[in-house]
Amino acid sequence: MKAKYLIPLALFVVLAGFLGVGLTKNPREVPSPLVNKAAPQFAIPQLVADKNFSPADMKGKVWMLNVWASWCVACRVEHPLLVELSKANIVPVIGLDYKDQRPDAMKFLAQNGDPYTLSAMDIDGRVGIDYGVYGVPETFIIDKHGVIRHKQIGPITPEALKDTILPLIKELNAS
């Protein structure tokens, strides 16, 4: 008779344990299957220049790919931080203008400052799909060999920049 009650109780304890562990995890830290793998290749038009951009253009450099859009509210939150980062000239910041219209993107950058070494236009979102973009903004740190070393989901915060991104960039540049 006791076993009849012990099995449901044991199952409840196990499920409660899984729930407890899950609640301690940060939902922003979704592991990306692309980290430590070669960055997907593409060739798409630049926002300003009349030429294409490809990750192959950045071989030999540590660089940051920031996925953004003029319609993205969270992108407006991180934008001043990116402007400051670009002034420090620590790392090339390449923008990936995601599912946006050229005039809207140009207006956004004119009003808020342009932190990007260049921006490429992912009009249909295919590049974003290849990079596993859940939503904008997202940022990738890519090493000299074209390997993704970090993915930041959501806006870059001063803490993430200071504690994770800048130390990683320094480490990758030293190697």
BELGI-V635692 format. One record per helix or strand. SS is the DSSP state (A for helix, B for strand). FROM is the first residue (numbers start at 1). LEN is the number of residues. If there is no record, write none. Layout:
BEGIN
SS;FROM;LEN / SS;FROM;LEN
END
This chain:
BEGIN
A;2;22 / B;38;1 / B;44;3 / B;52;2 / A;55;4 / B;63;6 / A;73;16 / B;92;7 / A;102;11 / B;118;5 / A;126;5 / B;138;5 / B;147;7 / A;158;17
END
